[in-house]
Every structure is written in structure tokens, then in C-alpha cells.
């Protein structure tokens, strides 16, 4: 595979690469609106990320030479860390304490199944190194992309696998919501400029940025994400700080993350993705089916409703699951407890597990 610099040189000779950078950014921004609005209207979870990612891919394949500056990607990681930390609340701690054994069993089962899928794809040689393992990992999609890059995997192929699973899981969630007797499983209208106390927001962002810089300084893998996430989770769950992020900030963060992923694509990457499409879809269907069995077990053991059980065991991105749960009549505390526990466990054991499985693949 040619290096990024080689790709950049080639792209300057044709297509959009001939335009000045500011005009290239204008093209990707305008195209992002065209790709995102239909997805938002359709109520697709994570539309604010997938739309810009598709626009970035299209512009990159058209010869674009622009890349998201590292500083902006750093800020995106901090915002995502704070967003996910808001899910770690007192309800999370209480629910986990009451059901910790069952939660760990479900979470480890999903992680084990997803790791097995990644191992099988790696054995075929379709994807290089630990890419298939990270791409199949049952963690939040954005988190896995960040950590995969830190550990040397191809973040673009990881993103392809992760977000393809997000689309599948979101689609199945609609069916489960229908047959489970739930209405309104679509994405609610966004209150884009809902007032948010600015002083706590600025203070929390400052804390997150400092924590991220410390993580990078100490060379913690994915430290710009993990260190702010850990600190904000403790502060939020203890009640010391209440984290409130405005929708417009999340829109910017998701858009920039989508551009960062999309603009890194190349024809070579898509050729690899095309080869991996069928195995990836089969692994996704197998993982969804397995999660469905786990959801059935929760229904029988705890008597919870089907949609709560499905969302709790779902291998989709935590952010998209949160959107569906928030717009449905489900036990949000239970859903987010299992989802957050899965994220934390994958974050802790993911690097070791990826290396361990890759070495034996």
C-alpha cells in the first residue's frame, strides 16, 4: 500500500486536488450537508457522523489533498470522551452492583464472539494485521477507531467494519422496536441551540484538554481519549461535576470525526474493503444473532422487555444505541450500564486481546 505522502502527491495531479485547500473544504462541507440531511430525515442513528464520512470518502476519491489538522482531531477525542463519560452515572453504578455477575457474563460473551469473528477474518488473510480484530471488536465505533490507530491497525478499514455494523444494528433495532410493541424508536428532533451553562462547559472542556495532553505526554495509547474519559467518568459518577454538552458541539465533533475518517480513504483502501465486505457482513449477522440469543436470556431471567434486552446486548456503537434508547420507552439505565460496561472492558482488555489473538492468527 502506498504511503499517505505518496497518495497526496498523486492526488495533487488530478481532480479536486487542483483546487486551493479552502475550496476543497467548501466542497466537502457542502457535500456533507447533502449526505447527512437524508440520513437525518430517515432517522438513521449516527447520521451526523456517517454523512460527513461518506462525503469525505467521495472527496478523497476525487483527488482531494486536504487532511484534518491533528489539533482538531485531538479536540474531537476529548469531546467524545466527555460524551461517553456522561453515561457513567450513579444509576450505572447501582445497576451494575445489583446485576454485576450477569452483566459481566453478557459483556464477556459479546466480546468473545466478536473477537472470534475478527480472528476468523484475520485467518483468511483478507485484512492485514490486527485490523480485522479491531474492526470486529464490540466497542463504541469511534472509540475503536481511535484505539486501533494508536495500536497500528488501519483505522480506515476498522471504521468501515465498525460503521457497517452500526447501520445493521440500527436497522434491526427498528424491527425489534416494532415487534416489541414500542413506538417512537426514531431519532428525536435535535434542539441544536438548547441553552447549556457555559461556565461548567468551558471548565469541563479545559479539564478534558489538560487530561488529554497529559495522556499524550505520558504516551498512553489513545491517551487523548482514555485519560479524559477516565477522569470525567469519575467526576460525573461521583456527582462532583455534571457534564452537559450542547448538541451543536456534538454535531461539530461527529462531523470532524467523519471527515477525519473519510478523507483518509483511498482507492486501495476501498479495494480492501470490497474484498472484506462479504466476510464482514456474515460476521455482523452472526454477532447480531448471538446478541439476540443473549437478549432472549435476559428476557427469561429478568423479565425485561425485548427492546431493552436487545439494546443492552447490542454490538452497535454506544452513541447510536444511546440515541435509540433515549427515544424509546425502555430502561435506559440498564441499557447504558451494559453498553458502558462493554466499552470499559473492551478499553481495558482490548489492546492485550487484539495482540494476543493476532499473534495466534
URVEN-V729368 format. One record per helix or strand. SS is the DSSP state (a for helix, b for strand). FROM is the first residue (numbers start at 1). LEN is the number of residues. Records with the same first field share a line. If there is no record, write none. Layout:
SS=FROM-LEN  FROM-LEN
//
This chain:
a=4-8  15-4  21-21  47-15  70-16  90-35  131-6  141-10  155-25  198-20  223-15  247-16  267-36  306-8  318-9  332-28
//
